[in-house]
Amino acid sequence: MDEQSAICTEPISGADWERTPISVKRLVKGLSERIERLEQQLEELRWENQQFRIENQHLRERLNRNSSNSSQAPSQDGPGDFKAQPKEKSGRARGGQPGHQGHPRKLYPPEQCQQIKEHYPDRCWRCGRTLSGEDPEPQRCQIVELPPLVPIVTEHRFHALGCACCGERTRAFEAEIVNGSGYGERLTALVGLFSGEYRQSHPMVERLLKEVFEVEISVGSINRLRQEMSEAVAEPVLQAQVYLQQQPTVGSDETSFRQGNADGKNPTGTRGWLWVLVTPLVCYFQVLLSRSQAAAKTMLGEAFSGNVISDRYGAYNWLEVQQRQVCWAHLKRDFTQIAERTGVSRVLGKALLEKEKQLFELWYQVRDGTRTRADFIAQVAPLRTQVRALLTEGANYGIGNAEKTPLAKTVRTCRKLLKLEPALWLFVTTEGVEPTNNESERALRPAVLWRHSSLGSQSAAGSLFVGRILTVVTTLRLQRRNVLNYLTEACRAKRQGKPAPSLLPNTLNADRSFPSVA
């Protein structure tokens, strides 16, 4: 150390300071103040740099968000978000392999054929000799064609006759015909089917009926027939909701569904939500202007005592945690998001993903019947302890709730999952409970496509139609019943003042379990 440095760094004693010239004192005081300002600026820059680093991590996490690490829908993923799983090459040619049992076209039975044309060979293809006789097993080949579709029009003529006694004329009258819609039950059902399951707009239904069936109908009439169809199935749909509220296990989910204010019933423009309840044979849909606990109670009923398979959205927190099964597909996304962060979050996330993988390897064996439920419960017990320990470790990193760093997000996620920890494992011990709510999400997919094409409904009546027709179509498809025939019968029953056919499953199908989830 040189002499100048020594002089600058050693403290000045009281006596020496008194003998120091005033100019030097001023210089020292100015340098001290400047150093203090620079240190303060340096501290501010350090703090600002830390905030930029946190913001940068936060923005990177948002940029990398996709359907595999968040609740974002796959339809919102970017073109680079999808990564195909690598597959080993088998070395075989594409298509059906030798020995593969084919799936030939199904032939109609002869009694359903309008024409049967017999074809006989005239001469032997080898020697040319004339042939005769019968082939007991001829090769069958069918050509299926559609006839020209023309409407069946019934004209009603109401005559007026004069009375020979008083001269007054009396005209025949049937209110159901005169004041009716002017369209039959099957056509009304077809409008409901096109507008509902096939998600056609009013003008598209109008053009389709004209071009395919030669039926000219206005857009206004199409809307009236839709509403008539909605009213015709109102009671069976309500019965379906009551049925679901009494089931031991239901799946539940919700997605946004816009409802306009064309009828003045949504003046504030509140965001609408399409809710769904799912069982193996009955589904129930309803559009509500809320995603709150009150909306969940409207769907399930406040006295619901069964089990609910759902994501960990807070609308279901009014249920006892022992009644809930939190979807492991959503948990996997949470764990993936944690693993994509840096530092201890990455280590924790990878460990949680490994436990999730071990859990589902065991579950697939139970689902396939190669492992007993009792053995599954015994194998899951240590896994549950390990997952709880990992979540506890993440919750105890000592990060304040107000922080917005990626690590703070990890801590909050772990703390929330610990509060719901029993709801992660209901499927292990309870028959009929699946570890995911994939069935509910699958049920919502047609509704999501409907929302994308129509941008929602324009009124409360439109939302009612959406919920009711989705309930009817999805339930009938699960029960393998003909939708058009059902809608026709429901419309006929309404016009005749009779009860509509039920949507509830019969006793032969009542014990059907949830389809397997891959």
PEHUSUL-V845942 format. One record per backbone hydrogen bond with DSSP energy under -1.0 kcal/mol. NH is the residue of the N-H (numbers start at 0). CO is the residue of the C=O. If there is no record, write none. Layout:
NH|CO, NH|CO
This chain:
5|1, 6|2, 7|3, 8|4, 9|5, 16|12, 17|13, 18|14, 24|20, 25|21, 26|22, 27|23, 28|24, 29|25, 30|26, 31|27, 32|28, 33|29, 34|30, 35|31, 36|32, 37|33, 38|34, 39|35, 40|36, 41|37, 42|38, 43|39, 44|40, 45|41, 46|42, 47|43, 48|44, 49|45, 50|46, 51|47, 52|48, 53|49, 54|50, 55|51, 56|52, 57|53, 58|54, 59|55, 60|56, 61|57, 62|58, 63|59, 68|65, 75|72, 76|73, 80|77, 99|96, 111|108, 112|109, 123|128, 127|123, 130|121, 160|169, 162|167, 166|162, 169|160, 171|158, 177|173, 178|174, 187|183, 188|184, 189|185, 190|186, 191|187, 192|188, 193|189, 194|190, 195|191, 197|192, 198|195, 199|193, 204|200, 205|201, 206|202, 207|203, 208|204, 209|205, 210|206, 211|207, 212|208, 214|208, 221|217, 222|218, 223|219, 224|220, 225|221, 226|222, 227|223, 228|224, 229|225, 230|226, 231|227, 232|228, 236|232, 237|233, 238|234, 239|235, 240|236, 241|237, 242|238, 243|239, 244|240, 245|242, 246|243, 249|306, 250|277, 251|308, 252|275, 254|273, 256|271, 259|456, 261|457, 263|260, 268|265, 272|287, 273|254, 274|285, 275|252, 276|283, 277|250, 278|281, 283|276, 285|274, 287|272, 295|291, 296|292, 297|293, 298|294, 299|295, 300|296, 303|300, 306|247, 307|322, 308|249, 309|324, 315|312, 316|313, 318|315, 322|319, 323|320, 324|307, 325|422, 326|309, 327|434, 330|326, 331|327, 332|328, 333|329, 334|330, 335|331, 336|332, 337|333, 338|334, 339|335, 340|337, 344|341, 346|342, 347|343, 348|344, 349|345, 350|346, 351|347, 352|348, 353|349, 354|350, 355|351, 356|352, 357|353, 358|354, 359|355, 360|356, 361|357, 362|358, 363|359, 365|361, 366|362, 367|363, 369|364, 370|364, 375|371, 376|372, 377|373, 378|374, 379|375, 380|376, 383|379, 384|380, 385|381, 386|382, 387|383, 388|384, 389|385, 390|386, 391|387, 392|388, 393|389, 394|390, 395|391, 402|399, 408|404, 409|405, 410|406, 411|407, 412|408, 413|409, 414|410, 415|411, 416|412, 417|413, 418|414, 420|417, 422|419, 423|420, 424|421, 427|424, 429|425, 432|429, 440|436, 441|437, 442|438, 443|439, 447|443, 448|444, 449|445, 450|446, 451|447, 452|448, 453|449, 454|450, 456|257, 462|458, 463|459, 464|460, 465|461, 466|462, 467|463, 468|464, 469|465, 470|466, 471|467, 472|468, 473|469, 474|470, 475|471, 476|472, 477|473, 478|474, 480|475, 485|481, 486|482, 487|483, 488|484, 489|485, 490|486, 491|487, 492|488, 493|489, 494|490, 495|491, 496|493, 497|492, 508|505, 511|508
